[in-house]
Amino acid sequence: MSCESLKSLKLPETTITAAEFITQLPWTSPGGTSLSHCLNPVLRVVGVVTPAINFEVWLPPAKGDESWNGKFNGVGNGGLAVGSITRRC
């Protein structure tokens, strides 16, 4: 499945609003946060589960030197809290 095809993925009560492959820096999020270093290539997927569960996942490439290392890091603590991942260079 390609990055672009994720936008038309059909899941119950779920809409994918954005799917983009981020490979170059600097990159600025729609919210204005700027990343200028320390980012491996990722597939950024944004969506909403009806009625109001917003989500964003960053997935590693399926192949290559930067492919998934088998580790999972989840952040956030529910409710209205916002989680973030900080990576040291």
PDB file as gemmi writes it, atoms N, CA and C in Angstrom:
CRYST1    1.000    1.000    1.000  90.00  90.00  90.00 P 1                      
ATOM      1  N   MET A   1       0.846  -1.174   0.000  1.00  0.00           N  
ATOM      2  CA  MET A   1       0.000   0.000   0.000  1.00  0.00           C  
ATOM      3  C   MET A   1       0.893   1.239   0.000  1.00  0.00           C  
ATOM      4  N   SER A   2       0.600   2.165  -0.870  1.00  0.00           N  
ATOM      5  CA  SER A   2       1.398   3.387  -0.955  1.00  0.00           C  
ATOM      6  C   SER A   2       0.905   4.431   0.046  1.00  0.00           C  
ATOM      7  N   CYS A   3       1.755   5.406   0.280  1.00  0.00           N  
ATOM      8  CA  CYS A   3       1.411   6.506   1.180  1.00  0.00           C  
ATOM      9  C   CYS A   3       0.139   7.204   0.694  1.00  0.00           C  
ATOM     10  N   GLU A   4       0.103   7.527  -0.585  1.00  0.00           N  
ATOM     11  CA  GLU A   4      -1.050   8.244  -1.156  1.00  0.00           C  
ATOM     12  C   GLU A   4      -2.345   7.433  -1.041  1.00  0.00           C  
ATOM     13  N   SER A   5      -2.247   6.109  -1.169  1.00  0.00           N  
ATOM     14  CA  SER A   5      -3.454   5.280  -1.123  1.00  0.00           C  
ATOM     15  C   SER A   5      -4.068   5.210   0.270  1.00  0.00           C  
ATOM     16  N   LEU A   6      -3.310   5.571   1.308  1.00  0.00           N  
ATOM     17  CA  LEU A   6      -3.867   5.577   2.663  1.00  0.00           C  
ATOM     18  C   LEU A   6      -5.012   6.574   2.805  1.00  0.00           C  
ATOM     19  N   LYS A   7      -4.995   7.645   2.019  1.00  0.00           N  
ATOM     20  CA  LYS A   7      -6.059   8.650   2.105  1.00  0.00           C  
ATOM     21  C   LYS A   7      -7.418   8.071   1.742  1.00  0.00           C  
ATOM     22  N   SER A   8      -7.437   7.019   0.925  1.00  0.00           N  
ATOM     23  CA  SER A   8      -8.711   6.422   0.519  1.00  0.00           C  
ATOM     24  C   SER A   8      -9.002   5.118   1.263  1.00  0.00           C  
ATOM     25  N   LEU A   9      -8.208   4.803   2.297  1.00  0.00           N  
ATOM     26  CA  LEU A   9      -8.417   3.603   3.096  1.00  0.00           C  
ATOM     27  C   LEU A   9      -9.781   3.670   3.773  1.00  0.00           C  
ATOM     28  N   LYS A  10     -10.545   2.613   3.675  1.00  0.00           N  
ATOM     29  CA  LYS A  10     -11.881   2.560   4.272  1.00  0.00           C  
ATOM     30  C   LYS A  10     -11.850   1.757   5.565  1.00  0.00           C  
ATOM     31  N   LEU A  11     -12.071   2.453   6.677  1.00  0.00           N  
ATOM     32  CA  LEU A  11     -12.172   1.834   7.990  1.00  0.00           C  
ATOM     33  C   LEU A  11     -13.464   2.314   8.635  1.00  0.00           C  
ATOM     34  N   PRO A  12     -14.133   1.477   9.450  1.00  0.00           N  
ATOM     35  CA  PRO A  12     -15.389   1.898  10.072  1.00  0.00           C  
ATOM     36  C   PRO A  12     -15.209   3.172  10.890  1.00  0.00           C  
ATOM     37  N   GLU A  13     -16.060   4.162  10.635  1.00  0.00           N  
ATOM     38  CA  GLU A  13     -16.120   5.416  11.385  1.00  0.00           C  
ATOM     39  C   GLU A  13     -14.791   6.159  11.432  1.00  0.00           C  
ATOM     40  N   THR A  14     -13.930   5.948  10.454  1.00  0.00           N  
ATOM     41  CA  THR A  14     -12.599   6.548  10.433  1.00  0.00           C  
ATOM     42  C   THR A  14     -12.351   7.250   9.110  1.00  0.00           C  
ATOM     43  N   THR A  15     -11.791   8.438   9.195  1.00  0.00           N  
ATOM     44  CA  THR A  15     -11.411   9.193   8.005  1.00  0.00           C  
ATOM     45  C   THR A  15      -9.938   9.546   8.109  1.00  0.00           C  
ATOM     46  N   ILE A  16      -9.159   9.191   7.099  1.00  0.00           N  
ATOM     47  CA  ILE A  16      -7.753   9.592   7.029  1.00  0.00           C  
ATOM     48  C   ILE A  16      -7.729  10.967   6.375  1.00  0.00           C  
ATOM     49  N   THR A  17      -7.248  11.967   7.088  1.00  0.00           N  
ATOM     50  CA  THR A  17      -7.266  13.337   6.574  1.00  0.00           C  
ATOM     51  C   THR A  17      -5.956  13.746   5.912  1.00  0.00           C  
ATOM     52  N   ALA A  18      -4.869  13.043   6.235  1.00  0.00           N  
ATOM     53  CA  ALA A  18      -3.579  13.360   5.619  1.00  0.00           C  
ATOM     54  C   ALA A  18      -2.683  12.135   5.677  1.00  0.00           C  
ATOM     55  N   ALA A  19      -1.898  11.971   4.640  1.00  0.00           N  
ATOM     56  CA  ALA A  19      -0.864  10.936   4.602  1.00  0.00           C  
ATOM     57  C   ALA A  19       0.271  11.490   3.764  1.00  0.00           C  
ATOM     58  N   GLU A  20       1.427  11.662   4.391  1.00  0.00           N  
ATOM     59  CA  GLU A  20       2.566  12.229   3.668  1.00  0.00           C  
ATOM     60  C   GLU A  20       3.849  11.568   4.120  1.00  0.00           C  
ATOM     61  N   PHE A  21       4.777  11.412   3.197  1.00  0.00           N  
ATOM     62  CA  PHE A  21       6.076  10.846   3.512  1.00  0.00           C  
ATOM     63  C   PHE A  21       7.035  12.005   3.734  1.00  0.00           C  
ATOM     64  N   ILE A  22       7.562  12.114   4.940  1.00  0.00           N  
ATOM     65  CA  ILE A  22       8.466  13.213   5.298  1.00  0.00           C  
ATOM     66  C   ILE A  22       9.893  12.681   5.213  1.00  0.00           C  
ATOM     67  N   THR A  23      10.671  13.264   4.305  1.00  0.00           N  
ATOM     68  CA  THR A  23      12.042  12.800   4.120  1.00  0.00           C  
ATOM     69  C   THR A  23      13.066  13.907   4.262  1.00  0.00           C  
ATOM     70  N   GLN A  24      12.638  15.160   4.146  1.00  0.00           N  
ATOM     71  CA  GLN A  24      13.590  16.259   4.174  1.00  0.00           C  
ATOM     72  C   GLN A  24      13.249  17.260   5.268  1.00  0.00           C  
ATOM     73  N   LEU A  25      14.283  17.809   5.837  1.00  0.00           N  
ATOM     74  CA  LEU A  25      14.138  18.838   6.859  1.00  0.00           C  
ATOM     75  C   LEU A  25      14.673  20.150   6.309  1.00  0.00           C  
ATOM     76  N   PRO A  26      14.251  21.284   6.748  1.00  0.00           N  
ATOM     77  CA  PRO A  26      13.270  21.466   7.818  1.00  0.00           C  
ATOM     78  C   PRO A  26      11.861  21.118   7.351  1.00  0.00           C  
ATOM     79  N   TRP A  27      11.012  20.722   8.305  1.00  0.00           N  
ATOM     80  CA  TRP A  27       9.609  20.409   8.047  1.00  0.00           C  
ATOM     81  C   TRP A  27       8.793  21.129   9.097  1.00  0.00           C  
ATOM     82  N   THR A  28       7.703  21.763   8.675  1.00  0.00           N  
ATOM     83  CA  THR A  28       6.832  22.489   9.599  1.00  0.00           C  
ATOM     84  C   THR A  28       5.463  21.825   9.617  1.00  0.00           C  
ATOM     85  N   SER A  29       4.989  21.485  10.796  1.00  0.00           N  
ATOM     86  CA  SER A  29       3.689  20.840  10.948  1.00  0.00           C  
ATOM     87  C   SER A  29       2.579  21.836  10.636  1.00  0.00           C  
ATOM     88  N   PRO A  30       1.372  21.337  10.350  1.00  0.00           N  
ATOM     89  CA  PRO A  30       0.239  22.246  10.140  1.00  0.00           C  
ATOM     90  C   PRO A  30      -0.017  23.153  11.339  1.00  0.00           C  
ATOM     91  N   GLY A  31       0.376  22.732  12.534  1.00  0.00           N  
ATOM     92  CA  GLY A  31       0.206  23.547  13.735  1.00  0.00           C  
ATOM     93  C   GLY A  31       1.314  24.560  13.946  1.00  0.00           C  
ATOM     94  N   GLY A  32       2.335  24.528  13.072  1.00  0.00           N  
ATOM     95  CA  GLY A  32       3.394  25.519  13.150  1.00  0.00           C  
ATOM     96  C   GLY A  32       4.679  25.064  13.825  1.00  0.00           C  
ATOM     97  N   THR A  33       4.712  23.835  14.353  1.00  0.00           N  
ATOM     98  CA  THR A  33       5.931  23.334  14.967  1.00  0.00           C  
ATOM     99  C   THR A  33       6.940  22.999  13.878  1.00  0.00           C  
ATOM    100  N   SER A  34       8.162  23.448  14.061  1.00  0.00           N  
ATOM    101  CA  SER A  34       9.199  23.228  13.054  1.00  0.00           C  
ATOM    102  C   SER A  34      10.198  22.184  13.544  1.00  0.00           C  
ATOM    103  N   LEU A  35      10.503  21.228  12.673  1.00  0.00           N  
ATOM    104  CA  LEU A  35      11.539  20.244  12.943  1.00  0.00           C  
ATOM    105  C   LEU A  35      12.694  20.543  12.011  1.00  0.00           C  
ATOM    106  N   SER A  36      13.877  20.730  12.582  1.00  0.00           N  
ATOM    107  CA  SER A  36      15.001  21.084  11.730  1.00  0.00           C  
ATOM    108  C   SER A  36      16.138  20.073  11.786  1.00  0.00           C  
ATOM    109  N   HIS A  37      16.036  19.088  12.686  1.00  0.00           N  
ATOM    110  CA  HIS A  37      17.084  18.080  12.769  1.00  0.00           C  
ATOM    111  C   HIS A  37      16.552  16.818  13.446  1.00  0.00           C  
ATOM    112  N   CYS A  38      17.309  15.758  13.343  1.00  0.00           N  
ATOM    113  CA  CYS A  38      17.016  14.505  14.051  1.00  0.00           C  
ATOM    114  C   CYS A  38      15.698  13.855  13.645  1.00  0.00           C  
ATOM    115  N   LEU A  39      15.436  13.739  12.372  1.00  0.00           N  
ATOM    116  CA  LEU A  39      14.218  13.063  11.941  1.00  0.00           C  
ATOM    117  C   LEU A  39      14.566  12.056  10.866  1.00  0.00           C  
ATOM    118  N   ASN A  40      14.310  10.790  11.159  1.00  0.00           N  
ATOM    119  CA  ASN A  40      14.439   9.767  10.134  1.00  0.00           C  
ATOM    120  C   ASN A  40      13.236   9.883   9.212  1.00  0.00           C  
ATOM    121  N   PRO A  41      13.330   9.376   7.994  1.00  0.00           N  
ATOM    122  CA  PRO A  41      12.159   9.401   7.104  1.00  0.00           C  
ATOM    123  C   PRO A  41      10.977   8.689   7.769  1.00  0.00           C  
ATOM    124  N   VAL A  42       9.794   9.295   7.706  1.00  0.00           N  
ATOM    125  CA  VAL A  42       8.589   8.708   8.301  1.00  0.00           C  
ATOM    126  C   VAL A  42       7.389   8.933   7.396  1.00  0.00           C  
ATOM    127  N   LEU A  43       6.417   8.053   7.538  1.00  0.00           N  
ATOM    128  CA  LEU A  43       5.115   8.231   6.908  1.00  0.00           C  
ATOM    129  C   LEU A  43       4.203   8.798   7.980  1.00  0.00           C  
ATOM    130  N   ARG A  44       3.726  10.019   7.799  1.00  0.00           N  
ATOM    131  CA  ARG A  44       2.866  10.703   8.767  1.00  0.00           C  
ATOM    132  C   ARG A  44       1.418  10.502   8.331  1.00  0.00           C  
ATOM    133  N   VAL A  45       0.606   9.891   9.200  1.00  0.00           N  
ATOM    134  CA  VAL A  45      -0.800   9.631   8.905  1.00  0.00           C  
ATOM    135  C   VAL A  45      -1.644  10.317   9.967  1.00  0.00           C  
ATOM    136  N   VAL A  46      -2.620  11.118   9.527  1.00  0.00           N  
ATOM    137  CA  VAL A  46      -3.496  11.871  10.428  1.00  0.00           C  
ATOM    138  C   VAL A  46      -4.939  11.485  10.114  1.00  0.00           C  
ATOM    139  N   GLY A  47      -5.748  11.347  11.152  1.00  0.00           N  
ATOM    140  CA  GLY A  47      -7.143  10.991  10.912  1.00  0.00           C  
ATOM    141  C   GLY A  47      -8.026  11.285  12.099  1.00  0.00           C  
ATOM    142  N   VAL A  48      -9.288  10.925  11.928  1.00  0.00           N  
ATOM    143  CA  VAL A  48     -10.280  11.106  12.990  1.00  0.00           C  
ATOM    144  C   VAL A  48     -11.210   9.894  12.984  1.00  0.00           C  
ATOM    145  N   VAL A  49     -11.514   9.419  14.204  1.00  0.00           N  
ATOM    146  CA  VAL A  49     -12.510   8.374  14.376  1.00  0.00           C  
ATOM    147  C   VAL A  49     -13.749   9.071  14.913  1.00  0.00           C  
ATOM    148  N   THR A  50     -14.874   8.906  14.233  1.00  0.00           N  
ATOM    149  CA  THR A  50     -16.115   9.574  14.594  1.00  0.00           C  
ATOM    150  C   THR A  50     -16.582   9.104  15.967  1.00  0.00           C  
ATOM    151  N   PRO A  51     -16.983  10.009  16.862  1.00  0.00           N  
ATOM    152  CA  PRO A  51     -17.293  11.392  16.576  1.00  0.00           C  
ATOM    153  C   PRO A  51     -16.124  12.349  16.747  1.00  0.00           C  
ATOM    154  N   ALA A  52     -15.131  12.053  17.605  1.00  0.00           N  
ATOM    155  CA  ALA A  52     -14.106  13.079  17.819  1.00  0.00           C  
ATOM    156  C   ALA A  52     -12.818  12.541  18.411  1.00  0.00           C  
ATOM    157  N   ILE A  53     -12.331  11.428  17.917  1.00  0.00           N  
ATOM    158  CA  ILE A  53     -11.038  10.933  18.382  1.00  0.00           C  
ATOM    159  C   ILE A  53     -10.027  11.233  17.284  1.00  0.00           C  
ATOM    160  N   ASN A  54      -9.220  12.256  17.507  1.00  0.00           N  
ATOM    161  CA  ASN A  54      -8.197  12.632  16.535  1.00  0.00           C  
ATOM    162  C   ASN A  54      -6.940  11.830  16.812  1.00  0.00           C  
ATOM    163  N   PHE A  55      -6.257  11.424  15.746  1.00  0.00           N  
ATOM    164  CA  PHE A  55      -5.018  10.674  15.937  1.00  0.00           C  
ATOM    165  C   PHE A  55      -3.993  11.066  14.886  1.00  0.00           C  
ATOM    166  N   GLU A  56      -2.744  10.812  15.223  1.00  0.00           N  
ATOM    167  CA  GLU A  56      -1.638  11.003  14.292  1.00  0.00           C  
ATOM    168  C   GLU A  56      -0.608   9.928  14.603  1.00  0.00           C  
ATOM    169  N   VAL A  57      -0.160   9.228  13.584  1.00  0.00           N  
ATOM    170  CA  VAL A  57       0.885   8.217  13.749  1.00  0.00           C  
ATOM    171  C   VAL A  57       2.000   8.490  12.759  1.00  0.00           C  
ATOM    172  N   TRP A  58       3.209   8.238  13.178  1.00  0.00           N  
ATOM    173  CA  TRP A  58       4.379   8.359  12.309  1.00  0.00           C  
ATOM    174  C   TRP A  58       4.943   6.957  12.169  1.00  0.00           C  
ATOM    175  N   LEU A  59       4.930   6.446  10.948  1.00  0.00           N  
ATOM    176  CA  LEU A  59       5.353   5.084  10.673  1.00  0.00           C  
ATOM    177  C   LEU A  59       6.687   5.075   9.945  1.00  0.00           C  
ATOM    178  N   PRO A  60       7.547   4.142  10.283  1.00  0.00           N  
ATOM    179  CA  PRO A  60       8.831   4.060   9.576  1.00  0.00           C  
ATOM    180  C   PRO A  60       8.630   3.467   8.186  1.00  0.00           C  
ATOM    181  N   PRO A  61       9.602   3.668   7.308  1.00  0.00           N  
ATOM    182  CA  PRO A  61       9.518   3.054   5.988  1.00  0.00           C  
ATOM    183  C   PRO A  61       9.498   1.526   6.104  1.00  0.00           C  
ATOM    184  N   ALA A  62       8.917   0.865   5.117  1.00  0.00           N  
ATOM    185  CA  ALA A  62       8.833  -0.589   5.124  1.00  0.00           C  
ATOM    186  C   ALA A  62      10.177  -1.240   4.810  1.00  0.00           C  
ATOM    187  N   LYS A  63      11.037  -0.534   4.083  1.00  0.00           N  
ATOM    188  CA  LYS A  63      12.316  -1.111   3.663  1.00  0.00           C  
ATOM    189  C   LYS A  63      13.435  -0.097   3.831  1.00  0.00           C  
ATOM    190  N   GLY A  64      14.661  -0.579   3.779  1.00  0.00           N  
ATOM    191  CA  GLY A  64      15.812   0.317   3.782  1.00  0.00           C  
ATOM    192  C   GLY A  64      16.478   0.460   5.135  1.00  0.00           C  
ATOM    193  N   ASP A  65      17.485   1.334   5.164  1.00  0.00           N  
ATOM    194  CA  ASP A  65      18.287   1.537   6.371  1.00  0.00           C  
ATOM    195  C   ASP A  65      17.485   2.106   7.526  1.00  0.00           C  
ATOM    196  N   GLU A  66      16.441   2.849   7.244  1.00  0.00           N  
ATOM    197  CA  GLU A  66      15.647   3.502   8.293  1.00  0.00           C  
ATOM    198  C   GLU A  66      14.352   2.745   8.592  1.00  0.00           C  
ATOM    199  N   SER A  67      14.283   1.450   8.224  1.00  0.00           N  
ATOM    200  CA  SER A  67      13.058   0.684   8.444  1.00  0.00           C  
ATOM    201  C   SER A  67      12.844   0.425   9.936  1.00  0.00           C  
ATOM    202  N   TRP A  68      11.650  -0.066  10.267  1.00  0.00           N  
ATOM    203  CA  TRP A  68      11.235  -0.250  11.657  1.00  0.00           C  
ATOM    204  C   TRP A  68      12.193  -1.162  12.399  1.00  0.00           C  
ATOM    205  N   ASN A  69      12.589  -0.756  13.619  1.00  0.00           N  
ATOM    206  CA  ASN A  69      13.522  -1.526  14.434  1.00  0.00           C  
ATOM    207  C   ASN A  69      12.819  -2.475  15.395  1.00  0.00           C  
ATOM    208  N   GLY A  70      11.497  -2.554  15.327  1.00  0.00           N  
ATOM    209  CA  GLY A  70      10.742  -3.453  16.189  1.00  0.00           C  
ATOM    210  C   GLY A  70      10.315  -2.842  17.508  1.00  0.00           C  
ATOM    211  N   LYS A  71      10.705  -1.594  17.770  1.00  0.00           N  
ATOM    212  CA  LYS A  71      10.334  -0.929  19.016  1.00  0.00           C  
ATOM    213  C   LYS A  71       9.075  -0.092  18.814  1.00  0.00           C  
ATOM    214  N   PHE A  72       8.293   0.065  19.883  1.00  0.00           N  
ATOM    215  CA  PHE A  72       7.086   0.892  19.853  1.00  0.00           C  
ATOM    216  C   PHE A  72       7.165   1.890  20.997  1.00  0.00           C  
ATOM    217  N   ASN A  73       6.869   3.164  20.702  1.00  0.00           N  
ATOM    218  CA  ASN A  73       6.854   4.197  21.735  1.00  0.00           C  
ATOM    219  C   ASN A  73       5.532   4.939  21.626  1.00  0.00           C  
ATOM    220  N   GLY A  74       4.656   4.755  22.587  1.00  0.00           N  
ATOM    221  CA  GLY A  74       3.375   5.457  22.611  1.00  0.00           C  
ATOM    222  C   GLY A  74       3.423   6.557  23.650  1.00  0.00           C  
ATOM    223  N   VAL A  75       2.816   7.697  23.345  1.00  0.00           N  
ATOM    224  CA  VAL A  75       2.826   8.821  24.279  1.00  0.00           C  
ATOM    225  C   VAL A  75       1.416   9.371  24.456  1.00  0.00           C  
ATOM    226  N   GLY A  76       1.268  10.207  25.455  1.00  0.00           N  
ATOM    227  CA  GLY A  76      -0.032  10.783  25.774  1.00  0.00           C  
ATOM    228  C   GLY A  76      -0.586  10.074  26.996  1.00  0.00           C  
ATOM    229  N   ASN A  77      -1.546  10.698  27.635  1.00  0.00           N  
ATOM    230  CA  ASN A  77      -2.123  10.057  28.816  1.00  0.00           C  
ATOM    231  C   ASN A  77      -3.629  10.232  28.876  1.00  0.00           C  
ATOM    232  N   GLY A  78      -4.249  10.278  27.701  1.00  0.00           N  
ATOM    233  CA  GLY A  78      -5.696  10.304  27.641  1.00  0.00           C  
ATOM    234  C   GLY A  78      -6.292  11.674  27.885  1.00  0.00           C  
ATOM    235  N   GLY A  79      -7.595  11.744  27.827  1.00  0.00           N  
ATOM    236  CA  GLY A  79      -8.294  13.009  28.045  1.00  0.00           C  
ATOM    237  C   GLY A  79      -7.880  14.068  27.048  1.00  0.00           C  
ATOM    238  N   LEU A  80      -7.606  15.253  27.546  1.00  0.00           N  
ATOM    239  CA  LEU A  80      -7.219  16.364  26.683  1.00  0.00           C  
ATOM    240  C   LEU A  80      -5.711  16.588  26.664  1.00  0.00           C  
ATOM    241  N   ALA A  81      -4.959  15.662  27.243  1.00  0.00           N  
ATOM    242  CA  ALA A  81      -3.505  15.804  27.289  1.00  0.00           C  
ATOM    243  C   ALA A  81      -2.903  15.560  25.908  1.00  0.00           C  
ATOM    244  N   VAL A  82      -1.771  16.147  25.668  1.00  0.00           N  
ATOM    245  CA  VAL A  82      -1.063  15.980  24.400  1.00  0.00           C  
ATOM    246  C   VAL A  82       0.278  15.331  24.690  1.00  0.00           C  
ATOM    247  N   GLY A  83       0.620  14.314  23.935  1.00  0.00           N  
ATOM    248  CA  GLY A  83       1.900  13.651  24.114  1.00  0.00           C  
ATOM    249  C   GLY A  83       2.872  14.081  23.025  1.00  0.00           C  
ATOM    250  N   SER A  84       4.133  13.875  23.259  1.00  0.00           N  
ATOM    251  CA  SER A  84       5.137  14.168  22.238  1.00  0.00           C  
ATOM    252  C   SER A  84       6.333  13.261  22.459  1.00  0.00           C  
ATOM    253  N   ILE A  85       7.071  13.053  21.391  1.00  0.00           N  
ATOM    254  CA  ILE A  85       8.279  12.237  21.441  1.00  0.00           C  
ATOM    255  C   ILE A  85       9.459  13.159  21.190  1.00  0.00           C  
ATOM    256  N   THR A  86      10.447  13.112  22.066  1.00  0.00           N  
ATOM    257  CA  THR A  86      11.662  13.894  21.872  1.00  0.00           C  
ATOM    258  C   THR A  86      12.788  12.932  21.609  1.00  0.00           C  
ATOM    259  N   ARG A  87      13.536  13.193  20.562  1.00  0.00           N  
ATOM    260  CA  ARG A  87      14.649  12.333  20.199  1.00  0.00           C  
ATOM    261  C   ARG A  87      15.944  13.095  20.334  1.00  0.00           C  
ATOM    262  N   ARG A  88      16.894  12.496  21.005  1.00  0.00           N  
ATOM    263  CA  ARG A  88      18.207  13.114  21.121  1.00  0.00           C  
ATOM    264  C   ARG A  88      19.067  12.708  19.939  1.00  0.00           C  
ATOM    265  N   CYS A  89      19.835  13.655  19.436  1.00  0.00           N  
ATOM    266  CA  CYS A  89      20.699  13.381  18.283  1.00  0.00           C  
ATOM    267  C   CYS A  89      21.988  12.743  18.721  1.00  0.00           C  
TER     268      CYS A  89                                                      
END                                                                             
